[in-house]
Amino acid sequence: MNKPIKKFERLICSNRKAYFEYEILDTIEAGIVLIGCEVKSLIGHKASLDGAYGFIENGELWMHNAHIDEYVNKITFTTYNPIRKRKLLLKKAEIRKWAAQASQKGFTIIPLDFHLANGKIKVKLGIAKGKQLHDKRQADKKRDAAREIQQYE
């Protein structure tokens, strides 16, 4: 008898500013190539996605400007760049689909969060279109109205 597999997910860090600055049109979950100290640092919530973006180079998807602090232990013997570009793992068909969408004017690939899924660190990516100032004001009004409604209930 097969037991249902429980999916374990834990949020490591999120890019909350992305939801305010951009309109997220589509999302996907991707794996990420990390070195050992980055994994330990991410599990310790020592990361930031502010200003991070994704780009496609030679048919591969990369993430740039994601800051992952160096894991501090007694022995540090290598030079470490916390904002190096990191390769993201997706199938070729998915990369081609996302490349077609991201190549359109005004669209970009934004990492939305790092999370732990079944023992593996994953990145949630979004195809995003930048919001104009009036769109941001409208989002603020909707959020304030929802907050007031919830307060009086």
Secondary structure by P-SEA (a helix, b strand, c coil): ccccbbbbbbbcccaaaaaaaccccbbbbbbbbbcaaaaaaaaacccccccccccccccbbbbcccccccccccccccccccccbbbbbbcaaaaaaaaaaaacccbbbbbcbbbbcccbbbbbbbbbbbbcaaaaaaaaaaaaaaaaaaaac
